[in-house]
Amino acid sequence: MGKEKSNTAPAAAGTLKWQENFERITANIISVMVFVAFGFVALMSMFQTSTLDPEKYVSEHILFVQDNLLINLPIMGLFFMAVMAMGRKYNFFKRVNMTFMEVALAVYVLLLGLIWVLKVQSVPAADSANIFYAASGAAKNDFTNMRSNSVFYNHAYYKDNSYFMFYPFQLGFVFISELIYRIFGAESALPLEIINVICVAAAYLGIAKISRLLFKRRAVEFVAIILLIGCLQPILFATFAYGNIMGMAFAIWASYFLIKYLQGGKWLLLIPSGILLVLSTLAKYNNMIYLIAFIIVLIIHAVRNKKWQSIAFILAICVCTIGASKLIIASYESRSGQKFTSGVSQTLYMDIGMQESYMAPGWYTDIGMKTFMNSGFDTKIANEKAKQDIDKRLKAFSSNLNYGAEFFSKKVLSQWNEPSYESIWVSKVKTHYNGEPDSFVDSVYNKGLSKVLDFWFNIYMQALFLLFAGGIFVMLIKGKNNAALILLPLVLLGAFGYHMIFEGKSQYILTYIILMIPTAAWAAVTLMESKFNLLSKIKEDKHE
């Protein structure tokens, strides 16, 4: 096998040893934390699966189902034996035309996604409906739905107050949606759902290219594409007229340009990275997790290579991501004549994340919305009440450590180890523009294909978690860590930590799962090349 190329640009002459150590030690600390978090999920995925309760499906109630280890172990054993066997075809991976593979991947996602979206034709509901009504109305210069929630089916839930009094950060995606509806029509959410499919294809292509960029190996990109082909959940999730998918695509390509810069590229690469990151946070505000990860790796890079323009870029993207959201909110205030509050704060979201929920520990409850409303939409008063709630919950956890451990372990597993990530739920529970689903869609929802997909999701995610955790572990052993390599794992660690503490749902995790694929693909290629590959050893012995 050929020797791997270095993943890091050559250090500048005169770089101090402590700077090299700073990068390595910091990256190793992050990698250890990632390994502990995802090693736990990988291990637990072999013993149990979180699943949506069929008896309480609409309300998103989670069941924790024990898996049969006697089934999972042989299946994973066969999977890893197959990976090792692929080592015999390693020369093929090195010769395959990757441009063809990338085009084939994009066409595959587009065809599958468009077929699914056009067959389902999902009608927005709940939060996505509020955004649709606001954006489609704004496209016609009608801002009624921003001033009042009285026309929406659950208006009593908000006491007829505007939805955006609680969640003004959603106006970022309203703005993006308004542009789409102005161009393609505002009669249905289908234009946005079709664009979601394009964004899934773009995100998959970005992950494939990042895999090659990070590890400098054609074989790693090849395996990454194979893994992406098997990852059906984001494609099925494209029916959701919300900012998750679009935000994922923008963030992945922002990461691509940042990685190129970290590997010694020109500072001009930071411009598309910054623009895409701003768009990502407008589409989905939770993508501030990427912003924090970008800041950390840029600080490491600045110290390691004395690239002080990295610090200037940090300041610029902080101003732009926060400023863009505020600017759009101010614009809609001016256009609608409605003054919006600062909305439900992160302290209130933490309060939600600490509570028991009818769905699963730390999943959605209305405590944040009600606290904010009952405080007269005063964030300061609401935060004080939330802090009191949080303090009570922390005392409950500390006074009963077993309860605390069970609460947070169930919260983590209900999100990360729910292998469908609500990708089918988001359309199954809604109405459809074309009436009742046809036989194919019904099979995915309720019949034969439903069982096939449940089995596939479970096995696929077990393999992906194991490969990812194993890849992080091998990186630690080989000392391969650097700022570029830890960027996506750091985003995953941020998502893991954020949704362990703040409000959680398995659908929130869906946009992060493909970030594991570059490291998982490298782990698979490493396994193919391993001197412990029994199939290769037998072959060598026979040759001798």
VOFI-713755 format. One record per residue (C-alpha): residue in three letters; x, y, z. Coordinates in pm, whole numbers, padded with zeros to 5 digits, always signed. Example, Ala and Ser with C-alpha at 12.3 -4.5 7.8 and 13.67 -1.06 7.14 Angstrom:
REM VOFI-713755
ALA+01230-00450+00780;SER+01367-00106+00714;
//
This chain:
REM VOFI-713755
MET+00000+00000+00000;GLY+00120+00350-00073;LYS+00243+00574+00206;GLU-00008+00834+00321;LYS+00055+01195+00244;SER+00069+01447+00522;ASN-00261+01615+00607;THR-00098+01934+00729;ALA+00069+02206+00529;PRO+00444+02238+00608;ALA+00510+02453+00911;ALA+00656+02795+00850;ALA+01029+02826+00907;GLY+01108+02909+01267;THR+00780+02777+01408;LEU+00832+02718+01778;LYS+00800+02370+01924;TRP+00540+02485+02177;GLN+00314+02597+01893;GLU+00326+02251+01736;ASN+00258+02097+02077;PHE-00032+02336+02133;GLU-00205+02217+01816;ARG-00139+01850+01885;ILE-00239+01857+02252;THR-00554+02062+02189;ALA-00657+01836+01902;ASN-00591+01527+02115;ILE-00802+01659+02403;ILE-01090+01725+02165;SER-01048+01381+02007;VAL-01056+01208+02346;MET-01382+01386+02429;VAL-01529+01290+02090;PHE-01421+00929+02137;VAL-01579+00907+02483;ALA-01909+01059+02361;PHE-01944+00856+02044;GLY-01783+00545+02182;PHE-02067+00543+02436;VAL-02330+00579+02161;ALA-02159+00313+01946;LEU-02148+00066+02236;MET-02506+00129+02344;SER-02633+00100+01985;MET-02539-00268+02001;PHE-02761-00326+02304;GLN-03065-00107+02242;THR-03247+00112+01991;SER-03462+00416+02054;THR-03774+00411+01842;LEU-04094+00610+01795;ASP-04379+00444+01982;PRO-04632+00320+01721;GLU-04911+00367+01976;LYS-04817+00732+02035;TYR-04655+00803+01702;VAL-04791+01152+01637;SER-04680+01278+01979;GLU-04320+01159+01920;HIS-04311+00934+02224;ILE-03983+00740+02239;LEU-03950+00375+02338;PHE-03617+00226+02446;VAL-03612-00120+02289;GLN-03357-00385+02386;ASP-03167-00526+02088;ASN-03061-00886+02047;LEU-02682-00888+02084;LEU-02671-01236+01933;ILE-02804-01083+01611;ASN-02615-00753+01615;LEU-02272-00901+01683;PRO-02273-01146+01387;ILE-02409-00876+01153;MET-02139-00629+01258;GLY-01883-00909+01235;LEU-01988-00983+00877;PHE-01983-00612+00797;PHE-01625-00567+00917;MET-01517-00887+00743;ALA-01665-00745+00422;VAL-01470-00423+00476;MET-01150-00621+00523;ALA-01228-00827+00213;MET-01261-00504+00014;GLY-00888-00458+00074;ARG-00826-00705-00206;LYS-00986-00452-00444;TYR-00785-00163-00305;ASN-00604-00095-00634;PHE-00943-00052-00800;PHE-01035+00220-00550;LYS-00713+00402-00636;ARG-00787+00394-01010;VAL-01160+00469-01019;ASN-01266+00798-01178;MET-01380+01003-00878;THR-01544+01269-01092;PHE-01773+00999-01229;MET-01840+00876-00874;GLU-01926+01228-00756;VAL-02164+01288-01047;ALA-02325+00947-00990;LEU-02372+01030-00621;ALA-02537+01363-00699;VAL-02767+01207-00964;TYR-02859+00924-00725;VAL-02958+01167-00448;LEU-03147+01398-00684;LEU-03347+01116-00843;LEU-03430+00941-00517;GLY-03508+01267-00339;LEU-03727+01409-00614;ILE-03923+01086-00646;TRP-03988+01083-00271;VAL-04076+01453-00238;LEU-04309+01452-00539;LYS-04481+01132-00430;VAL-04529+01250-00071;GLN-04610+01620-00137;SER-04605+01700+00233;VAL-04807+01996+00362;PRO-04626+02200+00632;ALA-04761+02185+00987;ALA-04674+02338+01326;ASP-04350+02543+01313;SER-04290+02478+00943;ALA-04647+02592+00870;ASN-04595+02919+01057;ILE-04283+02981+00851;PHE-04460+02887+00527;TYR-04758+03116+00594;ALA-04531+03404+00695;ALA-04293+03362+00399;SER-04560+03297+00135;GLY-04757+03594+00269;ALA-04451+03819+00266;ALA-04387+03713-00096;LYS-04727+03873-00168;ASN-04656+04170+00064;ASP-04908+04036+00315;PHE-04771+04035+00671;THR-05086+03931+00858;ASN-04925+03608+00977;MET-04639+03800+01136;ARG-04867+04025+01337;SER-05096+03759+01478;ASN-05123+03384+01510;SER-05503+03391+01507;VAL-05532+03239+01160;PHE-05320+02936+01248;TYR-05483+02613+01366;ASN-05313+02614+01709;HIS-05355+02987+01768;ALA-05493+02920+02118;TYR-05160+02762+02210;TYR-04992+03100+02157;LYS-05290+03297+02293;ASP-05319+03459+01948;ASN-04974+03616+01986;SER-04749+03617+01683;TYR-04534+03303+01660;PHE-04236+03529+01595;MET-04279+03702+01932;PHE-04148+03375+02074;TYR-03907+03271+01799;PRO-03785+03579+01606;PHE-03468+03392+01502;GLN-03691+03193+01263;LEU-03725+03507+01051;GLY-03386+03425+00899;PHE-03535+03121+00728;VAL-03855+03315+00654;PHE-03637+03555+00454;ILE-03476+03272+00255;SER-03815+03109+00201;GLU-03970+03438+00089;LEU-03707+03471-00185;ILE-03783+03116-00302;TYR-04160+03174-00306;ARG-04122+03502-00491;ILE-03932+03319-00767;PHE-04118+02987-00784;GLY-04464+03073-00651;ALA-04618+03074-00304;GLU-04910+02836-00347;SER-04740+02539-00182;ALA-04418+02445-00003;LEU-04312+02208-00284;PRO-04058+02453-00438;LEU-03877+02463-00104;GLU-03893+02084-00064;ILE-03744+02037-00412;ILE-03465+02281-00324;ASN-03411+02070-00010;VAL-03337+01773-00236;ILE-03079+01979-00427;CYS-02927+02081-00093;VAL-02900+01716+00020;ALA-02714+01637-00304;ALA-02486+01937-00248;ALA-02420+01835+00114;TYR-02333+01477+00011;LEU-02099+01603-00259;GLY-01938+01834-00002;ILE-01877+01546+00239;ALA-01723+01336-00041;LYS-01487+01619-00133;ILE-01398+01687+00232;SER-01309+01318+00273;ARG-01057+01345-00010;LEU-00934+01684+00109;LEU-00867+01568+00466;PHE-00703+01234+00398;LYS-00554+01288+00049;ARG-00674+00942-00053;ARG-00886+00843-00351;ALA-00987+00527-00163;VAL-01120+00728+00133;GLU-01344+00935-00095;PHE-01462+00618-00269;VAL-01565+00458+00062;ALA-01722+00786+00177;ILE-01941+00788-00135;ILE-02048+00429-00067;LEU-02141+00527+00289;LEU-02330+00833+00162;ILE-02528+00619-00082;GLY-02646+00411+00213;CYS-02743+00715+00423;LEU-03111+00754+00330;GLN-03237+00957+00624;PRO-03144+01308+00499;ILE-03294+01226+00158;LEU-03625+01124+00317;PHE-03611+01431+00543;ALA-03618+01663+00238;THR-04001+01670+00264;PHE-03965+01893+00571;ALA-04013+02258+00466;TYR-03776+02386+00731;GLY-03420+02517+00751;ASN-03244+02198+00865;ILE-03141+02063+00524;MET-03051+02394+00367;GLY-02851+02494+00675;MET-02667+02160+00663;ALA-02562+02210+00301;PHE-02438+02566+00356;ALA-02246+02464+00671;ILE-02075+02167+00504;TRP-01949+02378+00216;ALA-01843+02652+00461;SER-01641+02377+00632;TYR-01492+02267+00298;PHE-01351+02613+00224;LEU-01227+02654+00582;ILE-01044+02319+00567;LYS-00876+02425+00241;TYR-00759+02740+00416;LEU-00636+02548+00722;GLN-00432+02321+00494;GLY-00232+02612+00366;GLY-00472+02774+00123;LYS-00503+03146+00056;TRP-00694+03368+00296;LEU-00943+03446+00017;LEU-01096+03103+00088;LEU-01230+03251+00411;ILE-01472+03472+00215;PRO-01694+03194+00071;SER-01657+03009+00402;GLY-01788+03309+00594;ILE-02074+03383+00353;LEU-02191+03021+00358;LEU-02170+03009+00738;VAL-02389+03320+00765;LEU-02645+03164+00530;SER-02631+02844+00732;THR-02713+03020+01059;LEU-02995+03215+00893;ALA-03145+02890+00768;LYS-03102+02713+01104;TYR-02991+02914+01406;ASN-02857+02601+01581;ASN-02575+02607+01326;MET-02410+02855+01561;ILE-02251+02526+01675;TYR-02044+02544+01354;LEU-01950+02903+01435;ILE-01806+02797+01772;ALA-01617+02508+01609;PHE-01480+02745+01343;ILE-01361+02986+01612;ILE-01179+02710+01805;VAL-00993+02567+01503;LEU-00906+02914+01375;ILE-00754+03004+01711;ILE-00551+02680+01701;HIS-00444+02759+01343;ALA-00353+03117+01430;VAL-00131+03008+01720;ARG+00023+02720+01524;ASN+00104+02911+01205;LYS+00101+03278+01316;LYS-00185+03340+01073;TRP-00333+03640+01247;GLN-00582+03699+00966;SER-00760+03400+01122;ILE-00836+03614+01427;ALA-00966+03894+01206;PHE-01191+03642+01031;ILE-01325+03523+01368;LEU-01432+03876+01453;ALA-01583+03924+01109;ILE-01794+03606+01111;CYS-01915+03674+01466;VAL-02034+04019+01364;CYS-02186+03895+01037;THR-02370+03589+01174;ILE-02524+03778+01465;GLY-02570+04100+01268;ALA-02739+03934+00969;SER-03007+03782+01191;LYS-03072+04111+01369;LEU-03083+04299+01038;ILE-03345+04064+00894;ILE-03557+04086+01209;ALA-03540+04467+01192;SER-03637+04453+00824;TYR-03948+04245+00894;GLU-04040+04472+01186;SER-04031+04765+00947;ARG-04223+04588+00670;SER-04489+04429+00893;GLY-04532+04706+01148;GLN-04494+04443+01422;LYS-04231+04488+01694;PHE-04076+04156+01792;THR-03926+04068+02129;SER-03587+03903+02181;GLY-03776+03573+02201;VAL-03729+03251+02395;SER-03370+03263+02523;GLN-03107+02992+02546;THR-03162+02989+02924;LEU-03523+02892+02859;TYR-03410+02624+02612;MET-03181+02489+02885;ASP-03479+02479+03119;ILE-03667+02275+02856;GLY-03370+02042+02819;MET-03360+01967+03193;GLN-03725+01865+03220;GLU-03904+01535+03186;SER-04115+01529+02870;TYR-04398+01310+02746;MET-04172+01242+02444;ALA-03839+01154+02611;PRO-03614+01311+02877;GLY-03518+01665+02777;TRP-03736+01673+02465;TYR-03986+01951+02397;THR-04224+02080+02662;ASP-04410+02412+02659;ILE-04238+02535+02977;GLY-04010+02775+02786;MET-04289+02931+02581;LYS-04522+02960+02882;THR-04255+03106+03110;PHE-04171+03367+02847;MET-04537+03456+02786;ASN-04628+03462+03157;SER-04332+03696+03215;GLY-04491+03951+02984;PHE-04238+03873+02708;ASP-03967+04014+02934;THR-03653+03807+02876;LYS-03486+03916+03200;ILE-03781+03806+03416;ALA-03824+03483+03216;ASN-03456+03397+03253;GLU-03472+03441+03631;LYS-03765+03200+03651;ALA-03586+02955+03423;LYS-03272+02969+03638;GLN-03480+02875+03941;ASP-03622+02576+03751;ILE-03274+02472+03634;ASP-03141+02498+03988;LYS-03418+02269+04112;ARG-03342+02015+03843;LEU-02968+02021+03914;LYS-03039+01960+04281;ALA-03264+01668+04186;PHE-02983+01519+03973;SER-02715+01572+04238;SER-02928+01430+04519;ASN-03001+01117+04316;LEU-02701+01041+04094;ASN-02860+00729+03949;TYR-03159+00933+03835;GLY-02930+01201+03687;ALA-02724+00943+03498;GLU-03038+00771+03368;PHE-03195+01103+03262;PHE-02896+01219+03056;SER-02810+00877+02912;LYS-03170+00834+02797;LYS-03171+01187+02661;VAL-02856+01122+02457;LEU-02969+00782+02331;SER-03323+00900+02249;GLN-03162+01142+02003;TRP-02846+00983+01864;ASN-02964+00621+01880;GLU-03301+00679+01714;PRO-03178+00560+01372;SER-03456+00710+01156;TYR-03403+01059+01307;GLU-03774+01119+01237;SER-03698+01132+00865;ILE-04019+00945+00785;TRP-04218+01085+01078;VAL-04189+01445+00946;SER-04410+01363+00647;LYS-04611+01065+00774;VAL-04791+01268+01042;LYS-04890+01545+00801;THR-05145+01591+00527;HIS-05046+01575+00161;TYR-05118+01808-00132;ASN-05205+01509-00353;GLY-05447+01346-00107;GLU-05386+00998+00032;PRO-05036+00848-00017;ASP-05003+00592-00298;SER-04909+00227-00238;PHE-04533+00296-00249;VAL-04549+00574+00010;ASP-04790+00369+00222;SER-04543+00080+00216;VAL-04266+00313+00341;TYR-04499+00445+00612;ASN-04677+00134+00731;LYS-04598-00188+00547;GLY-04313-00391+00400;LEU-04069-00114+00316;SER-04122+00035+00661;LYS-03977-00278+00823;VAL-03690-00293+00572;LEU-03599+00069+00637;ASP-03618+00029+01016;PHE-03376-00264+00995;TRP-03145-00081+00753;PHE-03136+00241+00957;ASN-03044+00048+01271;ILE-02766-00160+01112;TYR-02630+00132+00912;MET-02601+00361+01213;GLN-02441+00089+01427;ALA-02172+00045+01162;LEU-02125+00420+01117;PHE-02091+00485+01492;LEU-01840+00201+01528;LEU-01632+00314+01230;PHE-01635+00678+01344;ALA-01541+00601+01705;GLY-01276+00357+01581;GLY-01137+00616+01341;ILE-01104+00876+01617;PHE-00928+00618+01835;VAL-00679+00526+01560;MET-00609+00894+01493;LEU-00517+00934+01859;ILE-00283+00635+01846;LYS-00119+00744+01521;GLY-00088+01106+01632;LYS-00263+01227+01316;ASN-00452+01513+01476;ASN-00445+01868+01350;ALA-00683+02163+01325;ALA-00830+02057+00990;LEU-00894+01697+01092;ILE-01076+01787+01412;LEU-01314+02044+01258;LEU-01604+01809+01180;PRO-01553+01596+01494;LEU-01558+01921+01692;VAL-01892+02018+01534;LEU-02022+01673+01630;LEU-01896+01719+01986;GLY-02068+02058+01999;ALA-02395+01907+01878;PHE-02362+01622+02129;GLY-02302+01860+02420;TYR-02559+02119+02318;HIS-02845+01875+02276;MET-02749+01688+02591;ILE-02805+02008+02792;PHE-03057+02207+02590;GLU-03380+02097+02421;GLY-03339+01772+02231;LYS-03509+01576+01952;SER-03376+01306+01725;GLN-03464+01511+01416;TYR-03219+01778+01534;ILE-02940+01520+01508;LEU-03014+01420+01148;THR-02808+01699+00991;TYR-02498+01596+01185;ILE-02479+01223+01111;ILE-02308+01259+00772;LEU-02027+01457+00940;MET-01906+01121+01076;ILE-01855+00980+00727;PRO-01507+01120+00637;THR-01351+00977+00955;ALA-01553+00655+00923;ALA-01439+00613+00561;TRP-01076+00664+00662;ALA-01122+00405+00939;ALA-01260+00157+00684;VAL-00965+00214+00449;THR-00724+00178+00742;LEU-00890-00152+00826;MET-00850-00268+00466;GLU-00479-00188+00480;SER-00422-00326+00828;LYS-00150-00582+00885;PHE-00411-00761+01095;ASN-00620-00820+00782;LEU-00649-01198+00799;LEU-00759-01233+00438;SER-00449-01051+00315;LYS-00228-01257+00546;ILE-00368-01583+00412;LYS-00319-01461+00058;GLU+00043-01363+00131;ASP+00114-01702+00295;LYS-00019-01888-00009;HIS+00192-01674-00239;GLU+00503-01761-00040;
//
